Amino acid sequence: MKKVIRKRSLKISITNNYADGCYTAPVYVGSQRTPVNVFLDTGSSTLAISQNHYHADKDRYLKPTHYAQHTAYLDGSYWTGAVINTRLAVRHNREAIKFNGVNIATIDHQKSMFSPHMQGILGLAYKDINYAYIFKKPTWPDYNHKNIEKRPYTEIAPYFTQLEENGTLPNKFSLYTLRSELHYGNRPLDKDPLNQGYLVLGGGEEYRSLYDGDFLQAKIQHDYYYNTHISSVRVGNSKPVKVGRPLSSSGLYSNSIVDSGTSTICFPTWLHKKIIDQFHAINPNYIKAIYQSATYDNIKLSPATIKTWPDIYFTMEGLEGNDIELCVKPQTYWQANCTQDGVAYFAIDSESENQTILGLPFINNYYTIFDRSARNGIGTIKFATPKAP
């Protein structure tokens, strides 16, 4: 039986005011329609909300489950919470999408995760990383969270997957973002257009006001994260640095992922060194500025100076097996005016794992459509030039 799509798409206003430069969107939870700002993360799949903000005991729509979820991060932060089913709504102006039975982890234990203005996380990746631990009894209102990771587990449907499988929306979403750090300009932070953006649920191409030109399409390598394959990287007119596929023993499905929940472009250590060496070969003075930023030495670079730095080019496997070239501008890998006194931040760093994390400084260069309907649900990522705000 053919699936009937009941709604075309919904464009939601988002902001980077509340999540250290990353983006949040408002959602409305339960019978109380509690407004919650959730962190938008294409690098995870779970929808989780702090119980300090959403009071589950007052929700008439709440249904307990036998699941709980736990997520820990490399920086030492973590959260744990019982999974419930309830209604969640998103809206823009007078348009709204309401959906019952949404899987939501209600966070009762956490470290360094949330704030008074960012009360949850909305993962937008695939089902296979939305793990839930199984209990014999309902986990809400009370359960024993100790040693939770030793319990048997399964995968449960993430929010966006639930919307798509129910026929509420087409299986795609889009991001329009402009920064990876807060911009301090002549306007209040919440009025500065550089600190605003859009999440389009269920569409993207129809919003011509957000982009120019045609789309470049990157092939998603695996429906786990938004896994992509980079074949080479170069700074300016430097010789391309070739990047191979990960070894099968690494457990990685590709050599890169596109992750809106990361505020930097994070290269493997070996590749980061080669990129920095290319900056040095173009202009030795670049290294001093990069080092000052890396050591939090409050370097001040004007937008005009930043614009003179070279572009970074990524050659990536396209949808049809062809190569596409994507460009990261210096105005995105440098974040000018990220404090009130005009400090700039170099948004490129490194880590030991052999995978490049293409975070917001990469995404900011494009109006980005995550089209999961293509290629039997594995999908493609479409990139077009964003229009200025």
N, C-alpha and C positions, 0 to 999 in steps of 0.2 A: 504494500500500500504506500502510495507516494506521501511523503511528509508535507504537511501544509504549514507554510510560514505565515504566522499571523501578524507579524509586525516587521517593517522594513529595517529601520535602524534608529538609533537614538544618540544624539551628540550631547555629551555631558561636559560641563566646564570643570577643569582641574587646576590645581595650583601647586607650586613647590614651596609654599610658605611654611609648611608644618613638618617637613621630613628631611631637614638638612639638605635641601636642594633637589631631592627626589619628589615625585608627584603623588598627591592624594586626590581622591574623589569622594564626594558625599554619598552615602547610602542611608537607607531608612529601614530600621530593623524592628520586627515584631509588631504586635498589636498596638504598641505605644508609638510606633513610627519614630523610634529614637534615632536622631541624626548621628552618624558616625563617619569620621574622616578615615578612609582606608588607604593605605600605602599601595600603590599600583606596581606590581612586580611580575614581569614576564619570566623571571627566573625561579618561580615557585608556583604551586597550584592551589594552596590552601586558603580558604576564607576564614579568618580568625578575628575575634573581637574581644576587647577587654571587658571583663565583668565589672570593672570599676566605673564603666560608663554605661553599658547596656545592662539593665537589671532583668535577668532572665526570669526571676520569680514573679514578675508582674506581667509577663507575656502570655496572653490568652491563647496564642497560636502555637506555643511551644510544644513539641513532642520529643521526649527523650529518645536516645539511641543507646546501643551497646558499644559505642566507639568513644575513643579519646585520641587526641593527636598531640604530638610533641615535635618541635623543630628547634635545632641548635645551629648556630652560625659560627663562622671562623673567628669572629671577634669576641667570642665568649658569651654573647647574648643568646637567650633562648626563651621559649614559651611552651606551656602545656595547658590543655583544656579539654573538657568534655564536649563531645559533638552533639548538637541538637538539630532538630528540623524546625524551621519557622519561616515566616514571610520576610522577604527582602524586596525593597523597592528602590529603583533609581529613577531620577527625573531630571528634566530640563524644561524650565518654564512650565507650561501646562501639560507637557507630554510626560508620561510615566510608564514604566514597566514594573509590574508587581508579580512576584512569583512565590508560590507556597512550597514548603517542604525543602527549602534550601539547606544544604549541609553547612553548618557554621560551628567552628570550634570556639567555645566560650572560655576565654583565657582566665585561669585562676592562679597560675604560677608563671612568673616571667622575670627576666633580668635584662635591664637596659634596652627594652624594646619600644615602649610606647610612652607618650607624653599626654598632657592635657588636651592637646590639639590634634594629635594623631593617635587614634584609639583602636586601630586594627590594620590588617593586611589583606589585600585581595590578590591572590595568585592567579595569573592568567595563562599559565603553561598547561601541559597536558595531564591526563588522568593518572598516568603511570607513576607520577611522583607525589600523588596525593594520598600518602599512607595514613591509615587509621588503625589503631591498636584495638583488639577485640577483648571485651569483658563479658563475663557471664551475666551480669546484672546491668540495668541501665546506669549510665555514668553520671547522669544529672538527677538530683542536685548534688550527689556526693559519690566519690570514688577514691581509690587509693592510687595516687600517681607515681608512687615510688617504684623504681625498676620497670617503668613502663616499656622501655625499649626491649625488654626480654620477653614481652608478650607476643602471641601470634598477631599477624597484621594482614590487612587487605588494602585494596585501593577503593576509594569512594569518589563519586563524581564531583568535580569542582563546580563552582557556581556557573561559570560560562558554559561548561559542557552541559550542565542541566538545562540551561536556557536553550541551547542548540538542539539537544536531544528531544526536548518537548516540542520543538517547532516554533518556539517563541521568537527566535532570531536566526538569521543566517549565521553560518559558522565562520565569522571573521570579526576582527575589531581593528581599530586604527588609533595611532597616537600622533598628536601634534604637540611638540615640545620645543622649547627654545633655549633652555639653560640646564646645567647640572649643579649649579650653586645659586643661591639667592642673588638677585641683582639689586644693588643699592644705587638708585638714581635720584632724580628730582621729585619723584612721586612716592607716596606711601607704598610699602612693599606689596600690600594687597591690591593696589591700583596700578602697579607697574605692569604693562603688557608683557614684558619679558619673563615675568614670574607666573604667567597664566598659560593655559593650554587647553586641549580637548582630548577626550576619550570618546571614540565613536564605537558603540556596540552594535554589531550586526551589519556593518558597512564600511564605507571609506571613499570609494571612487566617486560617489555622487556629490561629495562636498568640495566642489571645484573652488570655493572661496578659500580653501586651506592650502592649495598647492598649484603649481604651474607645470606644464609639460607632461611628458609621458613617464610611465613607471619603468624602472629597472627591476627585474625579478630575480631574487636569490633562491636557490633550491634549499629547502629544509631537509637535512640529512636524516633526521630521525624525530619521531613524535614523542620526545621525552622533554627536553628543553627545546628552545628554538635554535636547534643545532645547525650551524652553517660551516662551509669549508672555505677557508682563506688559502689561496695558492701562493700569494706573495704580498709583501708590504714594502712601500718605499716612501721616503721623505723627499718632497720636491722632485727634482730630476735625478735623484740618486739611483744606483742600480737596485732593482727589486731584490728583496730578501725572500728567498723561496721558503715556503712553509709546508711541511709534509703532513700526511694524515697520521693520527695517533696510532700507536701500536695496539694490537688487539688486547694485549695483556694489561693495558692502561685502564680499561673499563670505560673509556670515553667514546662517545658516539661520533664526535667530530673534533676539529681543532679550534672551534670557536662557538660561542653562543651569543645571541642578542638578548640583553638583559636590562630592562628599564629600572630594575631595583639596584643598580650599581651606578655610582656617580662619577666613575672614571672609566677610561679604557685601560684594562688590566692585561698586560702582556706576560707570557712566560718569561722567566728571568733571562734566558739566552736571547730571545727576540727583543726584549726591552733594551738590552745592551747594544744590539746592532742598530736599533732605531736611534738611540742616544748618540751612538758613534756617527750616524749620518747627520744628525743635527750639528755635531761638532765639526764635521768635514765641511759643511756649508758655511758655518760661521762659528768660530771658537767662542765668541761672546755669548752664544746661546746657552752654553753649558753653565755659565755662572748664574744666569737667570733660572734655569731649571733646578740647579742645586739649591739656590736660595728658597725657591718654592718648596722643594722637598724637605728642607730643614725648617720650614715655617718661619722664614726670616722676613716675612712681610714685604715681599717685593711689590713695587708699584709700577705696573706697565699700563700705559694708556691704551684705549681701544685702537687708536691710530697706529701705535707702535706694534701692537699684537698683529694687526692686519698685514704687516710686512713680513711676518714669519711664513715659512713654506707650508703648503698643504701636505697632508698625508694621504696616500692612495692605497686602497685595499683592493686587490684583485680577488674576486670571489666566484665560486661556481654558480652559474646561472641556472635558470629553470630547465632549459633544454640541453644542459651539458656544456653550454658555451660559457665563456668567462665574461663577467661584468666588472667594471671598475667603479668603486665608490670613493668619494672624496670627503675627507674630514678637514674642515677649515680651521685655521688657527684661532678664530673667534669662538670655536667650541672646545678645542683642546686646551686653550687658555680661557679661564673665566675671569674677565675683567670686573672690577668693582664688586667683588664678593664680600667686602666689608664696607662699613660706613666711611672709612678713610681711604678707600680706593685700592685696596690690596688685590692683586691678581693671583690666581691659583692655576698651576699646571696640572691638568686633570688626566695625566698619564702615569701609571705606576706599574709595578710588576709583582708577580707571585711565583711560587715554585712549581705549581701544577702546569702541565704542558697543554694549556688551553687558554685562548684569548677570550676575555670577557668584553664584549662590545657594549659598553654601558651608555649612559645618556650622552656623553660627548660625541659618540658615534651617531646615536639616534637623532640628536638635535639637528643634524644636517639635512634631515629628510622628514617629509610626511610619510609615515611608515604604516603599512597595512599588513597585518598578520592574517593572511587568508588561509584558514585551516580547512576550507572546503575543497581545495585543489588536491590532486594526486591522491584520491581516496582517503582524504582526511589527514595525510601527513602535512601537506600544505606548502605554501610559498610565502616569502616576505617581499613586499613591493615597496619600492623607494621612489619618491618624487620630490622635487624641490619645493620646500615650504614657502608659502607667501609670507611677507613681513606682516607683523601684527598691525 
